[in-house]
């Protein structure tokens, strides 16, 4: 059974996007794409979007 995972997008200093990874079926092939965090939780930190801006993030 595949598990979907979310990771910090190190190319986004604002922390408003993250990389969502998933396995295509049970093929062992992984794919990913960039997702956005939306209000009321606009910042990605750890494994999920949150309301409070992390200290290492900058304003756009």
C-alpha positions in Angstrom: 0.0 0.0 0.0 1.5 3.3 -1.1 1.8 6.3 1.3 1.5 9.8 0.0 4.2 12.2 1.4 4.6 16.0 1.6 8.0 17.7 1.7 9.3 21.3 2.1 9.9 23.0 -1.2 13.4 24.3 -0.6 13.1 26.6 -3.7 10.3 28.5 -2.0 11.6 30.8 0.8 8.0 32.0 1.5 6.9 28.5 2.6 3.7 28.8 0.7 4.2 25.8 -1.5 5.3 22.2 -0.8 6.1 19.1 -2.9 3.5 16.4 -2.8 4.8 12.9 -3.7 2.7 9.8 -4.4 3.2 6.3 -5.8 1.4 5.6 -9.1 -0.7 2.6 -8.0 1.5 -0.1 -6.6 4.0 0.1 -9.4 7.0 1.4 -7.3 7.1 4.5 -9.5 6.9 7.8 -7.6 5.8 11.1 -8.9 5.4 14.5 -7.4 4.1 18.0 -8.0 4.1 21.4 -6.3 1.0 22.2 -4.2 0.0 25.5 -2.5 -1.0 26.1 1.1 -4.2 28.2 1.2 -5.7 30.5 3.9 -6.4 30.0 6.7 -3.2 27.8 6.8 -1.0 29.5 4.2 2.5 28.2 5.4 4.0 24.7 5.0 6.0 23.4 7.9 7.0 19.9 8.7 4.4 17.7 7.0 1.4 20.0 6.7 0.1 23.5 6.1 -0.3 25.7 9.2 -1.5 29.2 10.1 1.7 30.5 11.8 4.6 31.5 9.6 7.7 29.5 10.4 10.8 31.6 11.5 12.9 30.5 8.5 10.3 31.8 6.0 10.3 35.2 4.3 7.5 37.5 3.2 7.1 37.7 -0.6 
